[in-house]
Amino acid sequence: MRIGIDASCWHNNRGFGRFTRELLSEMIKQPRDHQFLVFSDDDDVEDLDELGAEIIKINVRRRVIDAAIAKDQRSISDILSFTRAAHQQKLDLLFYPAVYSWFPTPFGVPSVITFHDAIAEHFPDLVFPGARERVMWNLKCWLAKKSCAKVLTVSRSAKSEIIEYLKIPSEKIDVICEGADRVFKKIIDAEILRTTREKYELPLQSRLLCYVGGFAPHKNLSRLIDAFEIAIGDPGCSDLQLVMIGEACGGGYNSNYNELMNKVLAQEKLASRVRFIGYVSDEDLAALYSDALALALPSLSEGFGLPALEAMSCGTPVLASHGGAVMEVAGAAGLSFDPFDVADIAKAITTLATDSSLSQKLRKRAIPETERNTWRQAAELTLDSLESYQQGGSCGS
């Protein structure tokens, strides 16, 4: 098949940017008889060139990753530039790694779209800064789901929410997965661990409880901070530091970073125990994961929860909201809590920090659990889904 791929998310620093880069790179490596045409609106295509696919450059006024954010929007002319370019290539199929960058598919060309989650539909008041942004998002998603032949998503949990909140039929949705980059592996070199702590001004003797991700309200970080305050009142948790890792601005998305920072600074007990260290390179992140007591992800909803897989690849257990995608990923290497119950979150932190036997048990399980989710598996599942359309598979409606 001549498969067109929307790569306009390629240089995005958020999760779906990494998803696009890793998945496309692995898909094109697979020994299957397909021709890949990659559509990009970025002037810097040096890393795209390494894919070995044909690159179709789209001329736009503003790149998708600059315009398709919470308080902004893409122009109609820029959107249609993608449609016209795709029409000229006589594609058999068009694949979108994220609905975020969707554009109208040329008439007669079937499409497969990745809906990573239904967070915006489940918690709209926590995601959108205003009614206008909510309306525009809902319109785009409605048009996308009505026009596509199939939907991909990245976990069974995400599929359940997509069925419930986006009303997409189960038979139209294929579940794939994500994977951790090879840089995420257990680091035991004491010098690397020490210098990484020093770089981010973290106390050398404290145990680290890390959070990695954005600072959107649905990430539920206010409750995590409240729970941490309770936990450090326990003598067995007196040495803990909560390390918040991620870009403060949220890449233009809805963010409550300033609210969280002010919450911490207003409480003397927390001011020296909760550290916001900003963006961290993958190499440094691997060291921090390896050196941490655990990764805490208290989100009200996630599509997959890639930081959990990264942490587990470094031998680190995960504390996460029960019943969601993160615990689906963490499996036997995770300890769950009720994300709406501050006391329950605090109990999970305290339990892991004071029960060395449990901590060691979860650590031993972490790396083996990662074998269920790799980028190679994601690429194979994605290509299986794309090929099933060619073979007359379910299209849905």
C-alpha positions as a Markdown table, in Angstrom:
| # | Residue | x | y | z |
|---|---|---|---|---|
| 1 | Met | 0.0 | 0.0 | 0.0 |
| 2 | Arg | 0.9 | 3.6 | -0.4 |
| 3 | Ile | 0.5 | 4.8 | 3.1 |
| 4 | Gly | 0.5 | 8.5 | 3.9 |
| 5 | Ile | 1.5 | 9.5 | 7.4 |
| 6 | Asp | 0.8 | 12.8 | 9.1 |
| 7 | Ala | 4.1 | 13.7 | 10.8 |
| 8 | Ser | 3.3 | 17.2 | 11.8 |
| 9 | Cys | 3.5 | 16.2 | 15.5 |
| 10 | Trp | 7.1 | 15.0 | 15.0 |
| 11 | His | 8.8 | 17.9 | 16.8 |
| 12 | Asn | 6.3 | 18.3 | 19.6 |
| 13 | Asn | 7.8 | 17.8 | 23.1 |
| 14 | Arg | 4.7 | 16.3 | 24.6 |
| 15 | Gly | 3.8 | 12.6 | 24.7 |
| 16 | Phe | 2.2 | 12.4 | 21.3 |
| 17 | Gly | 5.3 | 13.9 | 19.7 |
| 18 | Arg | 7.4 | 11.2 | 21.2 |
| 19 | Phe | 4.7 | 8.7 | 20.1 |
| 20 | Thr | 4.9 | 9.9 | 16.5 |
| 21 | Arg | 8.7 | 9.8 | 16.4 |
| 22 | Glu | 9.1 | 6.4 | 18.0 |
| 23 | Leu | 6.2 | 4.7 | 16.2 |
| 24 | Leu | 6.9 | 5.9 | 12.7 |
| 25 | Ser | 10.6 | 5.0 | 13.0 |
| 26 | Glu | 9.8 | 1.5 | 14.0 |
| 27 | Met | 6.9 | 1.1 | 11.5 |
| 28 | Ile | 9.2 | 1.9 | 8.6 |
| 29 | Lys | 11.8 | -0.6 | 9.8 |
| 30 | Gln | 9.3 | -3.5 | 9.6 |
| 31 | Pro | 9.9 | -5.8 | 6.6 |
| 32 | Arg | 6.5 | -5.3 | 5.0 |
| 33 | Asp | 5.8 | -4.4 | 1.4 |
| 34 | His | 4.5 | -0.8 | 1.8 |
| 35 | Gln | 5.5 | 2.6 | 0.5 |
| 36 | Phe | 5.5 | 5.3 | 3.2 |
| 37 | Leu | 4.9 | 9.0 | 2.4 |
| 38 | Val | 5.5 | 11.3 | 5.4 |
| 39 | Phe | 3.8 | 14.7 | 5.4 |
| 40 | Ser | 5.6 | 17.4 | 7.4 |
| 41 | Asp | 5.2 | 21.2 | 7.8 |
| 42 | Asp | 8.6 | 21.7 | 9.5 |
| 43 | Asp | 11.6 | 23.3 | 7.8 |
| 44 | Asp | 13.9 | 21.1 | 9.8 |
| 45 | Val | 13.5 | 17.6 | 8.4 |
| 46 | Glu | 17.0 | 16.3 | 8.9 |
| 47 | Asp | 15.8 | 13.7 | 11.5 |
| 48 | Leu | 12.8 | 12.8 | 9.3 |
| 49 | Asp | 15.3 | 12.1 | 6.4 |
| 50 | Glu | 16.7 | 9.3 | 8.5 |
| 51 | Leu | 13.4 | 7.4 | 8.3 |
| 52 | Gly | 14.1 | 6.3 | 4.7 |
| 53 | Ala | 10.6 | 7.3 | 3.7 |
| 54 | Glu | 9.5 | 9.9 | 1.1 |
| 55 | Ile | 9.0 | 13.3 | 2.7 |
| 56 | Ile | 6.2 | 15.5 | 1.4 |
| 57 | Lys | 6.9 | 19.1 | 2.6 |
| 58 | Ile | 3.8 | 21.2 | 3.3 |
| 59 | Asn | 4.2 | 25.0 | 3.1 |
| 60 | Val | 2.1 | 26.6 | 5.9 |
| 61 | Arg | 2.1 | 30.0 | 7.7 |
| 62 | Arg | 2.5 | 28.3 | 11.1 |
| 63 | Arg | 3.4 | 24.8 | 12.0 |
| 64 | Val | 0.8 | 22.6 | 13.6 |
| 65 | Ile | 2.7 | 22.3 | 16.8 |
| 66 | Asp | 2.8 | 26.1 | 17.1 |
| 67 | Ala | -0.9 | 26.7 | 16.3 |
| 68 | Ala | -2.9 | 23.7 | 17.5 |
| 69 | Ile | -2.7 | 24.5 | 21.2 |
| 70 | Ala | -5.3 | 25.4 | 23.8 |
| 71 | Lys | -5.5 | 29.2 | 23.3 |
| 72 | Asp | -4.8 | 29.2 | 19.5 |
| 73 | Gln | -6.0 | 27.6 | 16.3 |
| 74 | Arg | -4.8 | 26.6 | 12.9 |
| 75 | Ser | -5.9 | 28.6 | 9.9 |
| 76 | Ile | -8.2 | 27.0 | 7.4 |
| 77 | Ser | -5.7 | 27.6 | 4.6 |
| 78 | Asp | -3.0 | 25.8 | 6.5 |
| 79 | Ile | -5.3 | 22.8 | 7.3 |
| 80 | Leu | -6.3 | 22.5 | 3.6 |
| 81 | Ser | -2.7 | 22.6 | 2.5 |
| 82 | Phe | -2.3 | 19.2 | 4.0 |
| 83 | Thr | -5.5 | 17.9 | 2.4 |
| 84 | Arg | -4.4 | 19.1 | -1.1 |
| 85 | Ala | -0.9 | 17.6 | -0.7 |
| 86 | Ala | -2.4 | 14.2 | 0.4 |
| 87 | His | -4.8 | 14.3 | -2.6 |
| 88 | Gln | -2.0 | 14.7 | -5.0 |
| 89 | Gln | -0.2 | 11.5 | -3.8 |
| 90 | Lys | -2.9 | 9.0 | -4.7 |
| 91 | Leu | -2.8 | 7.2 | -1.4 |
| 92 | Asp | -4.3 | 3.9 | -0.5 |
| 93 | Leu | -4.5 | 4.9 | 3.2 |
| 94 | Leu | -3.8 | 7.9 | 5.4 |
| 95 | Phe | -2.6 | 7.4 | 9.0 |
| 96 | Tyr | -2.7 | 10.1 | 11.7 |
| 97 | Pro | -0.6 | 9.3 | 14.8 |
| 98 | Ala | -2.7 | 11.8 | 16.8 |
| 99 | Val | -6.1 | 13.3 | 16.2 |
| 100 | Tyr | -4.5 | 16.5 | 17.6 |
| 101 | Ser | -3.1 | 17.3 | 14.1 |
| 102 | Trp | -6.1 | 15.9 | 12.0 |
| 103 | Phe | -6.9 | 17.5 | 8.7 |
| 104 | Pro | -9.8 | 16.5 | 6.3 |
| 105 | Thr | -8.9 | 13.4 | 4.4 |
| 106 | Pro | -9.1 | 13.6 | 0.6 |
| 107 | Phe | -12.3 | 12.1 | -0.8 |
| 108 | Gly | -12.0 | 8.4 | -1.5 |
| 109 | Val | -8.9 | 7.9 | 0.8 |
| 110 | Pro | -9.6 | 5.8 | 3.9 |
| 111 | Ser | -8.0 | 7.0 | 7.1 |
| 112 | Val | -6.9 | 5.5 | 10.5 |
| 113 | Ile | -6.7 | 8.0 | 13.4 |
| 114 | Thr | -5.1 | 7.6 | 16.8 |
| 115 | Phe | -7.2 | 8.8 | 19.6 |
| 116 | His | -4.8 | 8.6 | 22.6 |
| 117 | Asp | -7.5 | 9.1 | 25.2 |
| 118 | Ala | -10.9 | 10.8 | 25.9 |
| 119 | Ile | -9.6 | 13.1 | 28.7 |
| 120 | Ala | -10.9 | 16.2 | 27.0 |
| 121 | Glu | -14.4 | 14.7 | 26.8 |
| 122 | His | -14.3 | 13.1 | 30.3 |
| 123 | Phe | -12.9 | 16.2 | 32.1 |
| 124 | Pro | -13.6 | 19.2 | 29.8 |
| 125 | Asp | -13.6 | 21.8 | 32.6 |
| 126 | Leu | -10.1 | 20.7 | 33.6 |
| 127 | Val | -8.7 | 20.6 | 30.1 |
| 128 | Phe | -10.0 | 23.7 | 28.2 |
| 129 | Pro | -9.3 | 27.3 | 29.2 |
| 130 | Gly | -12.5 | 28.4 | 27.7 |
| 131 | Ala | -15.7 | 27.5 | 25.9 |
| 132 | Arg | -14.4 | 28.4 | 22.4 |
| 133 | Glu | -11.5 | 26.0 | 22.7 |
| 134 | Arg | -13.8 | 23.2 | 23.9 |
| 135 | Val | -16.2 | 23.8 | 20.9 |
| 136 | Met | -13.3 | 23.8 | 18.4 |
| 137 | Trp | -11.9 | 20.6 | 19.8 |
| 138 | Asn | -15.2 | 18.8 | 19.8 |
| 139 | Leu | -15.9 | 19.8 | 16.2 |
| 140 | Lys | -12.5 | 18.5 | 15.1 |
| 141 | Cys | -12.9 | 15.2 | 16.9 |
| 142 | Trp | -16.5 | 14.8 | 15.6 |
| 143 | Leu | -15.3 | 15.3 | 12.0 |
| 144 | Ala | -12.4 | 13.0 | 12.5 |
| 145 | Lys | -14.3 | 10.1 | 14.0 |
| 146 | Lys | -17.0 | 10.4 | 11.4 |
| 147 | Ser | -14.6 | 10.3 | 8.5 |
| 148 | Cys | -12.1 | 7.6 | 9.6 |
| 149 | Ala | -12.2 | 3.9 | 8.7 |
| 150 | Lys | -10.7 | 2.9 | 12.0 |
| 151 | Val | -9.5 | 4.3 | 15.3 |
| 152 | Leu | -6.3 | 3.3 | 17.1 |
| 153 | Thr | -5.7 | 3.8 | 20.8 |
| 154 | Val | -2.9 | 2.9 | 23.2 |
| 155 | Ser | -4.6 | 1.0 | 26.1 |
| 156 | Arg | -7.7 | -1.0 | 27.0 |
| 157 | Ser | -8.5 | 1.7 | 29.5 |
| 158 | Ala | -8.3 | 4.4 | 26.9 |
| 159 | Lys | -10.5 | 2.3 | 24.6 |
| 160 | Ser | -13.2 | 2.1 | 27.3 |
| 161 | Glu | -13.2 | 5.8 | 27.8 |
| 162 | Ile | -13.3 | 6.5 | 24.1 |
| 163 | Ile | -16.4 | 4.2 | 23.7 |
| 164 | Glu | -18.1 | 5.9 | 26.7 |
| 165 | Tyr | -17.3 | 9.6 | 26.0 |
| 166 | Leu | -16.6 | 9.7 | 22.2 |
| 167 | Lys | -19.3 | 7.2 | 21.4 |
| 168 | Ile | -17.1 | 5.3 | 18.9 |
| 169 | Pro | -18.1 | 1.7 | 18.5 |
| 170 | Ser | -15.9 | -0.9 | 20.1 |
| 171 | Glu | -15.5 | -2.8 | 16.8 |
| 172 | Lys | -14.0 | 0.3 | 15.1 |
| 173 | Ile | -11.2 | 0.6 | 17.7 |
| 174 | Asp | -7.9 | -1.4 | 17.7 |
| 175 | Val | -5.6 | -1.3 | 20.7 |
| 176 | Ile | -1.9 | -0.9 | 20.3 |
| 177 | Cys | 0.7 | 0.1 | 22.9 |
| 178 | Glu | 3.7 | 2.4 | 23.5 |
| 179 | Gly | 7.3 | 1.7 | 24.4 |
| 180 | Ala | 10.2 | 3.1 | 26.3 |
| 181 | Asp | 13.2 | 4.6 | 24.5 |
| 182 | Arg | 16.4 | 2.6 | 24.9 |
| 183 | Val | 18.0 | 5.4 | 27.0 |
| 184 | Phe | 15.7 | 4.3 | 29.8 |
| 185 | Lys | 17.6 | 1.6 | 31.6 |
| 186 | Lys | 18.7 | 1.0 | 35.2 |
| 187 | Ile | 21.7 | 3.2 | 36.1 |
| 188 | Ile | 23.8 | 1.9 | 39.1 |
| 189 | Asp | 26.9 | 4.1 | 38.6 |
| 190 | Ala | 27.0 | 6.1 | 41.9 |
| 191 | Glu | 28.9 | 9.0 | 40.3 |
| 192 | Ile | 26.2 | 9.5 | 37.6 |
| 193 | Leu | 23.5 | 9.4 | 40.2 |
| 194 | Arg | 25.3 | 11.8 | 42.4 |
| 195 | Thr | 26.2 | 14.4 | 39.7 |
| 196 | Thr | 22.6 | 14.3 | 38.4 |
| 197 | Arg | 21.3 | 15.1 | 41.9 |
| 198 | Glu | 23.8 | 17.9 | 42.2 |
| 199 | Lys | 22.8 | 19.3 | 38.8 |
| 200 | Tyr | 19.2 | 19.8 | 39.9 |
| 201 | Glu | 20.2 | 20.8 | 43.4 |
| 202 | Leu | 18.5 | 17.7 | 45.0 |
| 203 | Pro | 19.7 | 16.6 | 48.5 |
| 204 | Leu | 22.1 | 13.7 | 48.3 |
| 205 | Gln | 20.8 | 11.8 | 51.3 |
| 206 | Ser | 17.0 | 12.1 | 50.6 |
| 207 | Arg | 14.8 | 9.5 | 49.0 |
| 208 | Leu | 13.1 | 10.9 | 45.9 |
| 209 | Leu | 9.4 | 10.5 | 45.0 |
| 210 | Cys | 9.2 | 11.7 | 41.4 |
| 211 | Tyr | 6.4 | 13.0 | 39.2 |
| 212 | Val | 7.0 | 13.3 | 35.4 |
| 213 | Gly | 4.6 | 15.0 | 33.0 |
| 214 | Gly | 2.6 | 18.1 | 32.3 |
| 215 | Phe | 0.9 | 20.4 | 34.9 |
| 216 | Ala | -2.6 | 20.3 | 33.5 |
| 217 | Pro | -5.4 | 20.2 | 36.2 |
| 218 | His | -6.4 | 16.7 | 35.3 |
| 219 | Lys | -3.0 | 15.5 | 36.4 |
| 220 | Asn | -4.3 | 15.9 | 39.9 |
| 221 | Leu | -1.1 | 17.3 | 41.3 |
| 222 | Ser | -2.7 | 19.4 | 44.0 |
| 223 | Arg | -4.0 | 16.2 | 45.7 |
| 224 | Leu | -0.5 | 14.6 | 45.3 |
| 225 | Ile | 1.1 | 17.6 | 47.1 |
| 226 | Asp | -1.6 | 17.4 | 49.9 |
| 227 | Ala | -0.9 | 13.7 | 50.2 |
| 228 | Phe | 2.8 | 14.2 | 50.3 |
| 229 | Glu | 2.4 | 16.7 | 53.2 |
| 230 | Ile | 0.5 | 14.1 | 55.1 |
| 231 | Ala | 3.0 | 11.4 | 54.3 |
| 232 | Ile | 6.1 | 13.3 | 55.5 |
| 233 | Gly | 4.5 | 13.6 | 58.9 |
| 234 | Asp | 5.2 | 9.9 | 59.3 |
| 235 | Pro | 8.7 | 9.3 | 60.8 |
| 236 | Gly | 9.4 | 6.7 | 58.2 |
| 237 | Cys | 8.9 | 9.3 | 55.4 |
| 238 | Ser | 10.8 | 12.2 | 57.0 |
| 239 | Asp | 13.6 | 12.1 | 54.4 |
| 240 | Leu | 11.4 | 12.1 | 51.3 |
| 241 | Gln | 11.6 | 14.8 | 48.6 |
| 242 | Leu | 8.9 | 15.2 | 46.0 |
| 243 | Val | 10.5 | 16.1 | 42.6 |
| 244 | Met | 8.2 | 17.6 | 40.0 |
| 245 | Ile | 9.6 | 17.1 | 36.5 |
| 246 | Gly | 8.2 | 18.7 | 33.4 |
| 247 | Glu | 7.8 | 22.0 | 31.5 |
| 248 | Ala | 6.1 | 24.7 | 33.5 |
| 249 | Cys | 4.3 | 26.3 | 30.6 |
| 250 | Gly | 2.7 | 23.2 | 29.3 |
| 251 | Gly | 3.6 | 23.9 | 25.7 |
| 252 | Gly | 0.7 | 26.3 | 25.4 |
| 253 | Tyr | -1.8 | 24.0 | 27.0 |
| 254 | Asn | -3.9 | 24.6 | 30.0 |
| 255 | Ser | -1.6 | 24.6 | 33.0 |
| 256 | Asn | -2.0 | 25.1 | 36.8 |
| 257 | Tyr | 1.7 | 25.3 | 37.4 |
| 258 | Asn | 1.7 | 28.7 | 39.1 |
| 259 | Glu | -1.2 | 27.6 | 41.4 |
| 260 | Leu | 0.8 | 24.5 | 42.4 |
| 261 | Met | 4.0 | 26.5 | 43.0 |
| 262 | Asn | 2.2 | 29.0 | 45.1 |
| 263 | Lys | 0.6 | 26.2 | 47.1 |
| 264 | Val | 4.0 | 24.8 | 47.9 |
| 265 | Leu | 5.7 | 28.1 | 48.7 |
| 266 | Ala | 2.8 | 29.1 | 51.0 |
| 267 | Gln | 3.6 | 26.2 | 53.3 |
| 268 | Glu | 6.9 | 26.2 | 55.2 |
| 269 | Lys | 6.7 | 22.4 | 55.7 |
| 270 | Leu | 6.6 | 21.9 | 51.9 |
| 271 | Ala | 8.8 | 24.7 | 50.6 |
| 272 | Ser | 12.1 | 22.8 | 51.0 |
| 273 | Arg | 10.6 | 19.4 | 50.3 |
| 274 | Val | 8.8 | 19.8 | 47.0 |
| 275 | Arg | 11.1 | 20.7 | 44.1 |
| 276 | Phe | 10.0 | 21.8 | 40.6 |
| 277 | Ile | 13.0 | 21.2 | 38.4 |
| 278 | Gly | 11.5 | 21.8 | 34.9 |
| 279 | Tyr | 12.4 | 20.0 | 31.7 |
| 280 | Val | 15.0 | 17.2 | 32.1 |
| 281 | Ser | 16.9 | 15.5 | 29.3 |
| 282 | Asp | 16.2 | 11.8 | 28.7 |
| 283 | Glu | 19.7 | 10.9 | 30.0 |
| 284 | Asp | 19.2 | 12.8 | 33.2 |
| 285 | Leu | 15.7 | 11.5 | 33.6 |
| 286 | Ala | 16.9 | 7.9 | 33.4 |
| 287 | Ala | 19.3 | 8.7 | 36.3 |
| 288 | Leu | 16.5 | 10.3 | 38.3 |
| 289 | Tyr | 14.2 | 7.3 | 37.7 |
| 290 | Ser | 16.9 | 4.9 | 38.7 |
| 291 | Asp | 17.6 | 6.8 | 41.9 |
| 292 | Ala | 14.0 | 7.3 | 42.9 |
| 293 | Leu | 11.9 | 5.5 | 45.5 |
| 294 | Ala | 9.0 | 5.5 | 43.1 |
| 295 | Leu | 7.3 | 7.4 | 40.3 |
| 296 | Ala | 3.9 | 8.9 | 41.3 |
| 297 | Leu | 1.2 | 9.5 | 38.7 |
| 298 | Pro | -2.0 | 10.6 | 40.3 |
| 299 | Ser | -3.8 | 11.6 | 37.1 |
| 300 | Leu | -7.6 | 11.3 | 36.9 |
| 301 | Ser | -7.2 | 9.8 | 33.5 |
| 302 | Glu | -4.3 | 8.9 | 31.1 |
| 303 | Gly | -4.3 | 7.3 | 27.7 |
| 304 | Phe | -1.2 | 5.2 | 28.4 |
| 305 | Gly | 1.2 | 6.8 | 31.0 |
| 306 | Leu | 4.5 | 6.6 | 29.2 |
| 307 | Pro | 6.6 | 7.8 | 32.2 |
| 308 | Ala | 5.4 | 4.7 | 34.1 |
| 309 | Leu | 7.0 | 2.5 | 31.5 |
| 310 | Glu | 10.2 | 4.6 | 31.4 |
| 311 | Ala | 10.5 | 4.4 | 35.2 |
| 312 | Met | 9.9 | 0.6 | 35.2 |
| 313 | Ser | 12.6 | 0.2 | 32.5 |
| 314 | Cys | 15.0 | 1.8 | 35.1 |
| 315 | Gly | 13.8 | -0.7 | 37.8 |
| 316 | Thr | 11.6 | 1.8 | 39.6 |
| 317 | Pro | 8.0 | 1.0 | 40.9 |
| 318 | Val | 5.0 | 3.1 | 40.2 |
| 319 | Leu | 2.3 | 4.7 | 42.4 |
| 320 | Ala | -0.8 | 5.4 | 40.3 |
| 321 | Ser | -4.5 | 5.9 | 40.2 |
| 322 | His | -6.3 | 2.6 | 40.4 |
| 323 | Gly | -8.3 | 1.2 | 37.5 |
| 324 | Gly | -6.7 | 3.4 | 34.8 |
| 325 | Ala | -4.2 | 3.1 | 32.0 |
| 326 | Val | -1.1 | 3.6 | 34.2 |
| 327 | Met | -1.9 | 0.6 | 36.4 |
| 328 | Glu | -2.6 | -1.3 | 33.2 |
| 329 | Val | 0.9 | -0.5 | 32.1 |
| 330 | Ala | 2.5 | -1.0 | 35.6 |
| 331 | Gly | 0.9 | -4.3 | 36.3 |
| 332 | Ala | 2.6 | -6.1 | 39.1 |
| 333 | Ala | 5.2 | -3.3 | 39.5 |
| 334 | Gly | 2.5 | -0.8 | 40.6 |
| 335 | Leu | 0.8 | 0.2 | 43.8 |
| 336 | Ser | -2.6 | 1.9 | 43.3 |
| 337 | Phe | -4.7 | 4.4 | 45.2 |
| 338 | Asp | -8.0 | 6.4 | 44.8 |
| 339 | Pro | -7.0 | 9.6 | 43.0 |
| 340 | Phe | -9.9 | 11.5 | 44.6 |
| 341 | Asp | -8.9 | 10.5 | 48.1 |
| 342 | Val | -5.9 | 12.4 | 49.5 |
| 343 | Ala | -5.6 | 10.1 | 52.5 |
| 344 | Asp | -5.4 | 7.1 | 50.3 |
| 345 | Ile | -2.7 | 8.6 | 48.1 |
| 346 | Ala | -0.8 | 9.4 | 51.3 |
| 347 | Lys | -1.2 | 5.9 | 52.6 |
| 348 | Ala | 0.3 | 4.5 | 49.3 |
| 349 | Ile | 3.3 | 6.8 | 49.6 |
| 350 | Thr | 3.8 | 5.9 | 53.3 |
| 351 | Thr | 3.4 | 2.2 | 52.7 |
| 352 | Leu | 6.0 | 2.1 | 49.9 |
| 353 | Ala | 8.4 | 4.3 | 51.9 |
| 354 | Thr | 8.2 | 2.2 | 55.1 |
| 355 | Asp | 7.8 | -1.3 | 53.8 |
| 356 | Ser | 11.2 | -2.2 | 52.4 |
| 357 | Ser | 10.1 | -5.8 | 51.5 |
| 358 | Leu | 7.3 | -4.4 | 49.4 |
| 359 | Ser | 9.6 | -1.9 | 47.7 |
| 360 | Gln | 12.1 | -4.5 | 46.8 |
| 361 | Lys | 9.3 | -6.8 | 45.5 |
| 362 | Leu | 8.0 | -4.1 | 43.2 |
| 363 | Arg | 11.5 | -3.2 | 42.0 |
| 364 | Lys | 12.2 | -6.8 | 41.0 |
| 365 | Arg | 8.9 | -6.9 | 39.0 |
| 366 | Ala | 9.5 | -3.6 | 37.2 |
| 367 | Ile | 11.8 | -4.5 | 34.3 |
| 368 | Pro | 10.1 | -7.8 | 33.5 |
| 369 | Glu | 6.7 | -6.0 | 33.3 |
| 370 | Thr | 8.0 | -3.7 | 30.5 |
| 371 | Glu | 8.3 | -6.6 | 28.1 |
| 372 | Arg | 4.6 | -6.4 | 27.4 |
| 373 | Asn | 5.0 | -2.9 | 25.8 |
| 374 | Thr | 7.6 | -2.1 | 23.2 |
| 375 | Trp | 7.8 | 0.2 | 20.2 |
| 376 | Arg | 8.3 | -2.9 | 18.0 |
| 377 | Gln | 5.1 | -4.4 | 19.3 |
| 378 | Ala | 3.3 | -1.0 | 18.8 |
| 379 | Ala | 4.6 | -0.9 | 15.1 |
| 380 | Glu | 3.5 | -4.4 | 14.4 |
| 381 | Leu | 0.0 | -3.9 | 15.9 |
| 382 | Thr | -0.4 | -0.6 | 14.0 |
| 383 | Leu | 0.6 | -2.2 | 10.7 |
| 384 | Asp | -1.7 | -5.2 | 11.3 |
| 385 | Ser | -4.5 | -2.7 | 11.8 |
| 386 | Leu | -3.7 | -0.8 | 8.7 |
| 387 | Glu | -3.4 | -3.9 | 6.6 |
| 388 | Ser | -6.7 | -5.3 | 7.9 |
| 389 | Tyr | -8.5 | -2.5 | 6.1 |
| 390 | Gln | -6.8 | -3.6 | 2.9 |
| 391 | Gln | -8.0 | -7.1 | 3.6 |
| 392 | Gly | -11.5 | -6.0 | 4.0 |
| 393 | Gly | -11.5 | -5.7 | 7.8 |
| 394 | Ser | -14.0 | -3.8 | 9.9 |
| 395 | Cys | -14.4 | -0.1 | 9.0 |
| 396 | Gly | -17.1 | 0.9 | 11.5 |
| 397 | Ser | -19.3 | 4.0 | 10.8 |
